[in-house]
Amino acid sequence: MASRAARRADDGAHRASRGRRAHLVRRRARDAGPRLERPARAPPPRGPRLAAGRDLRDQLERARGRRGRRRGRRDRCAAARPAHRRLCVRRGDRGGPRCRPRPHDRGGPRADPRDDREGEDHLSAGLQVRVVTAESTQGAVAPAGTGRGVASGPILRTEGLTKRFGGLTAVNNVSIAIERGEIRAIIGPNGAGKSTLLRVLGGLLRATSGSVTIDGVDATTLDRRAIARHIAVVPQVFETLFPFTVREIVALGRTSRLGPLGTLGSDDARAVARALDDIGAADLAERRIDRVSGGERQRAVLAMALAQEAGVLLLDEPTAHLDPAHQRATLERVATLARTRGIAVVAVLHDLNLAAAFASRVVLLADGAVVRDGDVSQVITPELVAQVFGPGLRVIAHDGRPFVIPEPAALLERHARAG
């Protein structure tokens, strides 16, 4: 009982002490006078008022440019394509945000990304931008993939390009320039480095030294998506583990142009249908890729490359698995596309006669180096053919172009005895 009474007394003393402390605090606050109120914080500033009748996008972009200048920083370009934003620096002024090229491109025109809705095409590498109107396109050849505007100079250039695999030099100091609308054939014996050169041009392999430029921009500064918008590659062998239809295979060529959700739109469907028509494979559209012949598969892969709408088309033995009639028909279609749409075509060919018939210029490779780069009549000559390919090949002229005929061993022996 005594201990319980003691605990109650302690609790009462504690409550009394706590009450006295609270009373002292209130009295001190009362004696100190009226409490000073902290001024209310101003609400955060709202965005700019949108002028009536002005486009919302214009206003937002202009406000973003002013905000970037106030913070003293350089914001990125507001263009729709990521590769262009990475190569461009956006600045704001009274005229709104604009795209400024890097120093090596300062000579090119400036353009406003807002003009995209008027037909302007921002090249994915942040290169030149052209606004195309009905008047400006009359009589002009527009490169595929870009569009829609015509730029000057080579679309693809290499300087001192070298590729080594360990101690083996596959490509040695190659310097070439490919123009729009040109068909450049690469010929040479087996192991000369033709396919390796093509893979380096397409960005599938990184060069050991030298440079590859696409429309004047170093290819090493571009990501795979940006390169795919400019360069389409048709490999020697195409394999798939899934039973896609030919139309679905061709639609894979639109991957580099899909939006964030990765869905095909009406423009993509039109591009796929157009590519199938261009290559003459529309009748194969609904057939499964694993149930067509090797030649039909090759045509489907070529249509997939055309669906990319790239300005450069790299073909690694495009006539493989094709009979002579389809070889000629396929190359004639490619030549027509190069001529009418300004596509630059680089094709590795083993058939010297096809190269002489369809190419505008020929690059002759041997041991990874360029032996001769020039017109067909300057490259396919009896001396160079014998030097690179060995004896047994005879070069004759037909319709102003050289053609190569293999000579039987008996004729070679007869010529040797006669000589």
C-alpha positions in Angstrom: 0.0 0.0 0.0 2.8 2.4 0.9 4.6 1.8 -2.4 1.3 2.4 -4.4 0.8 5.6 -2.5 4.3 6.7 -3.3 3.9 6.0 -7.0 0.7 8.1 -7.1 2.5 10.9 -5.4 5.3 10.7 -7.9 2.9 10.7 -10.8 1.1 13.8 -9.4 4.3 15.6 -8.9 5.3 14.9 -12.5 2.0 16.1 -13.9 2.3 19.3 -11.8 5.8 19.9 -13.0 4.8 19.4 -16.6 1.9 21.8 -16.2 4.1 24.4 -14.6 6.6 24.2 -17.5 3.7 24.7 -20.0 2.5 27.7 -18.0 5.9 29.3 -18.0 6.2 28.9 -21.8 2.8 30.5 -22.4 3.7 33.4 -20.0 7.0 34.1 -21.7 5.4 34.1 -25.1 2.8 36.5 -23.8 5.4 38.8 -22.3 7.4 38.9 -25.5 4.7 40.7 -27.3 2.8 39.9 -30.5 4.2 37.0 -32.6 6.0 38.0 -35.8 4.4 36.3 -38.7 6.6 35.0 -41.6 5.7 36.6 -44.9 3.8 34.2 -47.1 5.8 32.6 -49.9 5.0 33.9 -53.4 3.4 31.3 -55.6 5.7 29.8 -58.3 5.6 31.8 -61.5 3.3 30.3 -64.1 4.3 29.6 -67.7 3.8 32.2 -70.4 0.3 33.0 -71.5 -0.4 31.4 -74.8 -1.4 34.0 -77.3 -4.7 33.4 -79.0 -4.5 31.8 -82.3 -0.8 30.8 -81.9 0.4 27.2 -82.1 0.8 25.6 -78.7 4.0 23.9 -79.8 5.6 27.2 -80.9 4.8 28.9 -77.6 6.2 26.0 -75.6 9.4 25.8 -77.6 9.9 29.6 -77.4 9.4 29.5 -73.6 11.8 26.6 -73.2 14.4 28.5 -75.1 14.1 31.6 -72.9 14.3 29.5 -69.8 17.5 27.9 -71.1 19.1 31.3 -71.6 18.1 32.5 -68.1 19.9 29.5 -66.6 23.0 30.2 -68.6 23.1 26.7 -70.1 22.9 25.3 -73.7 19.9 23.1 -74.1 19.5 20.3 -76.6 17.8 20.5 -79.9 14.0 20.0 -79.9 14.0 18.1 -83.1 12.0 14.9 -83.3 14.9 12.5 -84.0 17.3 11.6 -81.2 20.4 11.4 -83.3 19.8 15.0 -84.5 19.4 16.2 -81.0 22.7 14.7 -80.0 24.6 16.5 -82.8 22.7 19.8 -82.5 22.8 22.6 -80.0 19.5 24.4 -79.6 19.5 28.1 -78.8 16.5 30.4 -78.3 16.0 33.9 -79.6 13.1 36.1 -80.7 12.5 33.9 -83.6 12.2 30.8 -81.5 14.5 27.8 -81.1 16.8 27.0 -83.9 19.2 24.2 -84.8 22.8 25.1 -85.0 25.2 22.5 -86.6 28.5 21.5 -85.2 31.6 23.5 -86.3 32.3 21.2 -89.3 28.8 21.8 -90.6 28.5 25.5 -90.0 28.4 26.2 -93.7 25.1 24.4 -94.0 21.7 26.0 -93.7 19.9 26.6 -90.4 16.4 25.4 -90.0 13.7 25.5 -87.4 12.5 22.1 -86.1 8.9 23.5 -86.1 8.9 23.4 -89.8 8.8 19.6 -89.7 5.0 19.8 -90.2 5.6 21.7 -93.5 7.6 18.9 -95.0 11.0 19.6 -93.6 13.3 16.7 -93.0 15.8 16.7 -90.2 18.5 14.3 -91.2 19.1 12.0 -88.4 22.8 12.9 -88.3 22.1 16.6 -87.9 23.3 17.4 -91.3 21.4 19.5 -93.8 17.8 20.4 -93.7 15.7 21.2 -96.7 12.1 22.4 -96.9 10.7 20.7 -100.0 7.8 22.4 -101.8 6.1 21.3 -105.0 8.0 23.9 -106.9 11.4 23.0 -105.6 11.0 19.3 -106.4 10.2 19.7 -110.0 12.9 18.2 -112.1 15.0 17.2 -109.0 16.2 13.8 -108.0 15.6 13.2 -104.3 17.7 10.7 -102.5 15.7 7.9 -100.8 15.5 8.0 -97.2 16.4 11.6 -96.7 13.8 12.7 -98.8 13.1 14.8 -100.0 15.9 17.2 -100.5 19.0 17.1 -102.6 22.4 17.8 -101.1 25.6 18.3 -103.0 28.8 16.3 -102.7 29.4 12.6 -102.1 26.9 10.9 -99.9 29.5 8.3 -98.7 33.2 8.8 -98.5 36.2 6.9 -97.1 39.7 8.3 -96.4 42.6 5.9 -95.7 40.2 3.2 -94.5 42.0 0.3 -93.0 40.6 -2.8 -91.2 42.8 -5.4 -89.5 41.9 -8.6 -87.7 44.9 -9.2 -85.5 47.9 -9.4 -87.8 45.8 -9.8 -90.9 45.0 -6.6 -92.9 41.7 -7.2 -94.7 41.2 -3.7 -96.0 44.3 -1.5 -96.6 44.1 2.3 -97.1 41.0 2.5 -99.2 39.8 6.0 -100.2 36.6 6.2 -102.4 33.7 8.6 -102.8 30.2 7.5 -103.7 27.8 10.0 -105.4 24.0 10.0 -105.3 22.4 8.0 -108.1 25.6 6.1 -108.8 26.1 2.3 -109.0 29.6 1.4 -107.8 30.6 -2.2 -108.3 33.4 -3.7 -106.1 35.1 -6.6 -107.9 38.1 -8.8 -107.0 39.1 -12.4 -106.3 38.1 -14.3 -103.3 39.7 -13.0 -100.1 40.3 -9.5 -101.6 38.4 -7.8 -98.8 35.2 -6.9 -100.7 32.7 -8.0 -98.1 34.8 -6.6 -95.2 34.9 -3.2 -96.9 31.2 -3.3 -97.4 30.6 -4.1 -93.7 32.8 -1.3 -92.6 30.9 1.1 -94.9 27.7 -0.1 -93.4 28.8 0.5 -89.8 28.8 -3.3 -89.0 32.5 -3.2 -88.4 34.6 -0.4 -86.9 37.6 0.6 -89.0 41.1 0.2 -87.5 42.1 3.5 -89.0 40.8 6.0 -91.5 37.3 7.5 -91.6 33.9 6.9 -93.1 31.7 10.0 -93.6 28.0 10.0 -94.4 26.9 13.3 -95.9 30.0 14.9 -94.4 29.5 13.5 -90.8 31.8 11.0 -89.3 30.0 7.7 -89.0 31.6 6.9 -85.7 29.5 9.8 -84.1 26.2 8.2 -85.1 24.4 5.4 -83.4 23.1 2.3 -85.3 19.6 3.8 -85.6 20.9 6.9 -87.3 23.1 4.9 -89.6 20.2 2.7 -90.6 18.3 5.7 -91.8 21.0 6.5 -94.3 22.5 3.1 -95.2 20.8 -0.2 -95.9 22.8 -3.4 -96.1 21.8 -6.6 -98.0 24.1 -9.4 -96.6 25.2 -12.5 -98.5 23.1 -14.8 -96.2 19.9 -14.0 -94.4 18.6 -16.4 -91.9 15.6 -16.3 -89.5 14.3 -18.8 -87.0 10.7 -17.6 -87.1 8.1 -18.3 -89.7 7.6 -14.7 -90.8 5.8 -13.9 -94.0 7.7 -12.0 -96.7 5.7 -8.9 -95.9 6.7 -9.1 -92.2 10.3 -9.6 -93.2 10.2 -6.5 -95.4 8.5 -4.5 -92.6 11.7 -5.2 -90.5 13.3 -2.6 -92.7 11.1 0.1 -91.0 12.6 -0.6 -87.6 14.9 2.5 -87.6 11.9 4.8 -88.3 9.5 3.5 -85.8 8.3 5.6 -82.9 8.6 4.9 -79.1 5.8 2.3 -79.2 7.3 0.4 -82.1 4.1 0.1 -84.1 3.8 0.3 -87.8 1.8 3.2 -89.1 0.1 3.9 -92.5 3.4 5.4 -93.8 5.2 2.3 -92.9 2.7 0.1 -94.6 2.9 2.2 -97.8 6.7 1.9 -97.7 6.5 -1.9 -97.4 4.1 -2.2 -100.2 6.2 0.1 -102.4 9.4 -1.8 -101.7 7.7 -5.1 -102.7 6.4 -3.6 -105.9 9.8 -2.0 -106.7 11.6 -5.4 -106.5 8.8 -7.4 -108.1 8.0 -9.4 -105.0 4.4 -8.4 -104.4 3.2 -11.9 -105.2 5.3 -13.3 -102.4 4.0 -10.9 -99.7 1.8 -13.5 -97.8 4.1 -16.5 -98.2 6.3 -17.7 -95.4 9.9 -16.9 -95.7 11.0 -20.4 -94.9 8.8 -21.8 -97.8 10.3 -19.7 -100.6 13.3 -20.5 -102.8 16.7 -19.0 -102.2 16.3 -16.5 -105.1 12.9 -15.4 -103.8 14.3 -15.0 -100.3 17.1 -12.8 -101.8 14.5 -10.6 -103.4 12.6 -10.3 -100.1 15.8 -9.2 -98.3 16.4 -6.7 -101.0 12.9 -5.3 -100.6 13.5 -5.1 -96.8 16.5 -2.9 -97.6 14.5 -0.7 -99.9 11.8 -0.3 -97.2 14.4 1.5 -95.0 14.3 4.4 -97.5 18.0 4.9 -97.1 20.1 7.0 -99.4 22.8 4.4 -99.7 22.2 0.7 -100.6 25.0 -1.7 -99.9 24.6 -5.1 -101.7 26.8 -8.1 -100.9 26.5 -10.4 -103.9 22.8 -9.5 -104.6 22.6 -11.9 -107.5 23.5 -15.0 -105.4 20.9 -17.8 -105.8 19.3 -16.0 -108.8 19.0 -17.5 -112.2 20.4 -15.3 -115.1 17.0 -13.9 -116.0 16.3 -12.8 -112.4 19.9 -11.5 -112.0 19.4 -9.1 -114.9 15.8 -8.2 -113.8 16.9 -7.5 -110.2 19.9 -5.3 -111.3 17.8 -3.5 -113.8 15.3 -2.6 -111.0 18.1 -1.4 -108.8 19.6 0.7 -111.6 16.2 2.3 -112.2 15.8 3.1 -108.5 19.3 4.6 -108.4 18.6 6.7 -111.5 15.1 7.9 -110.5 15.4 8.3 -106.7 19.1 9.2 -106.4 20.0 6.1 -104.4 23.7 5.5 -104.2 24.3 1.7 -104.8 27.5 -0.1 -103.8 27.4 -3.7 -104.9 30.0 -6.5 -104.4 29.8 -8.7 -107.6 31.7 -11.8 -108.6 30.3 -11.7 -112.1 32.5 -9.3 -114.0 30.0 -9.1 -116.9 27.2 -8.0 -114.6 29.5 -5.4 -113.2 30.4 -4.2 -116.7 26.7 -4.1 -117.8 25.2 -2.2 -114.8 27.9 -0.3 -112.9 28.7 3.3 -113.7 32.1 2.9 -111.9 34.1 -0.1 -110.7 36.5 -0.6 -107.8 39.0 -3.4 -108.3 40.4 -4.8 -105.1 43.3 -7.2 -104.5 44.8 -8.1 -101.1 42.6 -5.5 -99.5 44.0 -2.6 -101.5 42.5 -0.7 -104.5 44.2 -1.6 -107.7 42.0 0.7 -109.9 38.9 2.8 -109.3 37.3 4.3 -112.4 35.0 3.8 -115.3 34.2 0.3 -116.4 36.4 0.5 -119.6 39.4 1.7 -117.5 39.2 -1.1 -114.9 38.1 -4.2 -116.8 41.0 -4.4 -119.2 43.0 -7.4 -120.4 46.0 -6.3 -118.4 44.3 -5.7 -115.1 42.1 -8.8 -115.4 45.2 -11.0 -116.1 47.1 -9.3 -113.2 44.4 -9.8 -110.6 42.5 -12.9 -111.7 45.3 -14.7 -113.5 45.4 -16.3 -117.0 42.5 -17.9 -118.7 40.2 -14.9 -119.0 39.7 -13.1 -122.3 38.3 -9.5 -122.4 36.3 -8.5 -125.5 34.3 -5.4 -126.3 30.5 -5.6 -126.9 28.3 -2.5 -127.4 31.0 -0.3 -126.0 31.4 -2.3 -122.8 34.0 -4.9 -122.0 33.0 -8.5 -121.3 35.0 -11.3 -119.9 35.0 -14.8 -121.3 36.8 -17.8 -119.7 39.0 -19.6 -122.2 39.2 -23.4 -122.1 42.6 -25.0 -121.2 43.0 -26.2 -124.8 42.8 -22.7 -126.1 45.3 -21.6 -123.5 47.8 -24.2 -124.6 47.3 -23.3 -128.2 48.0 -19.6 -127.4 51.0 -20.6 -125.4 52.4 -22.6 -128.3 51.6 -19.9 -130.8 53.3 -17.3 -128.6 
